[in-house]
């Protein structure tokens, strides 16, 4: 998946959420509740690849309703919580405060992948 405007790619494994993938590679991804679907700090706008989004479960749907009511220009179709979002293929999201992992953390992540 692609994360803009930072312009980096994030590999999301089967069954893994976008937020979990970001943590795994030590990318900077805003959060307050660390994946509990409470703070909405991890929310993204889906720019492309809607057909590759995992389902929205009731917990996320209720929070998205509240979030899209508060944020002008954000729609239910384009808004997801990274801590609940799974993907089945390529997508592009907008997450303004996200930053790619440092080169050092990316090397560590690659080494861990080789060990597994």
C-alpha positions as a Markdown table, in Angstrom:
| # | Residue | x | y | z |
|---|---|---|---|---|
| 1 | Unk | 0.0 | 0.0 | 0.0 |
| 2 | Unk | 1.0 | 3.6 | -0.6 |
| 3 | Unk | 1.0 | 6.3 | 2.1 |
| 4 | Unk | 0.8 | 9.9 | 0.9 |
| 5 | Unk | 1.8 | 12.7 | 1.2 |
| 6 | Unk | 4.9 | 11.1 | 2.9 |
| 7 | Unk | 5.3 | 9.0 | -0.2 |
| 8 | Unk | 6.3 | 5.6 | 1.2 |
| 9 | Unk | 5.1 | 2.1 | 0.7 |
| 10 | Unk | 4.0 | -0.1 | 3.5 |
| 11 | Unk | 3.7 | -3.9 | 3.2 |
| 12 | Unk | 0.6 | -5.2 | 4.9 |
| 13 | Unk | 0.4 | -8.9 | 5.6 |
| 14 | Unk | -2.7 | -11.0 | 5.3 |
| 15 | Unk | -4.9 | -10.5 | 8.4 |
| 16 | Unk | -2.7 | -7.6 | 9.6 |
| 17 | Unk | -4.1 | -4.1 | 10.0 |
| 18 | Unk | -2.5 | -1.1 | 8.5 |
| 19 | Unk | -1.6 | 0.2 | 12.0 |
| 20 | Unk | 0.0 | -3.2 | 12.9 |
| 21 | Unk | 2.1 | -3.1 | 9.7 |
| 22 | Unk | 3.3 | 0.4 | 10.5 |
| 23 | Unk | 4.3 | -0.6 | 14.0 |
| 24 | Unk | 6.0 | -3.7 | 12.7 |
| 25 | Unk | 8.3 | -1.7 | 10.4 |
| 26 | Unk | 8.6 | 1.1 | 13.0 |
| 27 | Unk | 7.0 | 3.7 | 10.8 |
| 28 | Unk | 5.6 | 6.8 | 12.6 |
| 29 | Unk | 1.9 | 6.5 | 12.7 |
| 30 | Unk | -0.2 | 8.8 | 15.0 |
| 31 | Unk | -2.1 | 7.1 | 17.8 |
| 32 | Unk | -3.2 | 7.7 | 21.3 |
| 33 | Unk | -5.1 | 4.5 | 22.1 |
| 34 | Unk | -2.6 | 2.1 | 20.4 |
| 35 | Unk | -5.1 | 0.2 | 18.3 |
| 36 | Unk | -8.1 | 0.2 | 20.6 |
| 37 | Unk | -10.4 | 2.0 | 18.0 |
| 38 | Unk | -11.1 | 4.9 | 20.5 |
| 39 | Unk | -8.9 | 7.9 | 19.6 |
| 40 | Unk | -9.4 | 8.1 | 15.8 |
| 41 | Unk | -5.8 | 9.5 | 15.5 |
| 42 | Unk | -4.9 | 6.7 | 13.2 |
| 43 | Unk | -7.7 | 7.5 | 10.7 |
| 44 | Unk | -6.8 | 7.6 | 7.0 |
| 45 | Unk | -8.5 | 8.8 | 3.8 |
| 46 | Unk | -8.6 | 6.2 | 1.2 |
| 47 | Unk | -7.6 | 7.7 | -2.1 |
| 48 | Unk | -7.4 | 4.6 | -4.3 |
| 49 | Unk | -8.1 | 0.9 | -4.2 |
| 50 | Unk | -11.5 | 0.9 | -2.4 |
| 51 | Unk | -12.1 | -2.6 | -3.9 |
| 52 | Unk | -9.2 | -3.9 | -1.8 |
| 53 | Unk | -10.4 | -2.8 | 1.6 |
| 54 | Unk | -11.3 | -5.3 | 4.3 |
| 55 | Unk | -14.9 | -5.1 | 5.7 |
| 56 | Unk | -16.0 | -2.4 | 8.1 |
| 57 | Unk | -17.2 | -4.1 | 11.3 |
| 58 | Unk | -19.8 | -2.5 | 13.6 |
| 59 | Unk | -17.2 | -1.1 | 16.1 |
| 60 | Unk | -15.4 | 0.8 | 13.4 |
| 61 | Unk | -18.6 | 1.8 | 11.6 |
| 62 | Unk | -19.9 | 3.6 | 14.7 |
| 63 | Unk | -16.7 | 5.5 | 15.3 |
| 64 | Unk | -16.5 | 6.4 | 11.6 |
| 65 | Unk | -19.9 | 7.9 | 11.7 |
| 66 | Unk | -18.8 | 10.2 | 14.6 |
| 67 | Unk | -15.5 | 11.0 | 12.9 |
| 68 | Unk | -17.0 | 11.9 | 9.5 |
| 69 | Unk | -19.6 | 14.1 | 11.2 |
| 70 | Unk | -16.7 | 16.1 | 12.8 |
| 71 | Unk | -14.3 | 16.3 | 9.9 |
| 72 | Unk | -15.4 | 18.5 | 7.0 |
| 73 | Unk | -14.8 | 16.8 | 3.7 |
| 74 | Unk | -14.3 | 13.3 | 5.1 |
| 75 | Unk | -16.9 | 10.7 | 3.8 |
| 76 | Unk | -17.8 | 7.3 | 5.2 |
| 77 | Unk | -16.7 | 5.8 | 1.8 |
| 78 | Unk | -13.2 | 7.2 | 2.1 |
| 79 | Unk | -12.5 | 7.1 | 5.8 |
| 80 | Unk | -11.1 | 4.2 | 7.7 |
| 81 | Unk | -9.3 | 3.5 | 11.0 |
| 82 | Unk | -5.9 | 2.2 | 10.4 |
| 83 | Unk | -6.1 | 0.1 | 13.5 |
| 84 | Unk | -9.1 | -1.8 | 12.0 |
| 85 | Unk | -8.3 | -1.6 | 8.3 |
| 86 | Unk | -7.1 | -4.8 | 6.6 |
| 87 | Unk | -6.4 | -4.9 | 2.9 |
| 88 | Unk | -6.5 | -7.5 | 0.1 |
| 89 | Unk | -4.5 | -5.6 | -2.5 |
| 90 | Unk | -3.0 | -2.3 | -3.4 |
| 91 | Unk | -4.5 | 0.8 | -1.9 |
| 92 | Unk | -3.3 | 4.4 | -1.5 |
| 93 | Unk | -4.2 | 6.4 | 1.7 |
| 94 | Unk | -3.6 | 9.9 | 2.9 |
| 95 | Unk | -2.2 | 10.1 | 6.3 |
| 96 | Unk | -0.6 | 13.5 | 6.8 |
| 97 | Unk | 1.4 | 12.8 | 10.0 |
| 98 | Unk | 2.7 | 9.3 | 9.0 |
| 99 | Unk | 6.4 | 9.0 | 8.3 |
| 100 | Unk | 8.4 | 6.1 | 6.9 |
| 101 | Unk | 10.6 | 4.0 | 9.0 |
| 102 | Unk | 14.2 | 5.2 | 9.3 |
| 103 | Unk | 16.7 | 3.4 | 7.2 |
| 104 | Unk | 18.1 | 1.7 | 10.4 |
| 105 | Unk | 14.7 | 0.4 | 11.5 |
| 106 | Unk | 13.9 | -0.9 | 7.9 |
| 107 | Unk | 17.2 | -2.9 | 8.0 |
| 108 | Unk | 16.2 | -4.4 | 11.3 |
| 109 | Unk | 12.8 | -5.3 | 10.0 |
| 110 | Unk | 14.3 | -6.9 | 6.9 |
| 111 | Unk | 16.7 | -9.0 | 9.1 |
| 112 | Unk | 13.7 | -10.1 | 11.2 |
| 113 | Unk | 11.9 | -11.2 | 8.1 |
| 114 | Unk | 14.8 | -13.3 | 7.0 |
| 115 | Unk | 15.0 | -15.1 | 10.4 |
| 116 | Unk | 11.3 | -16.1 | 10.3 |
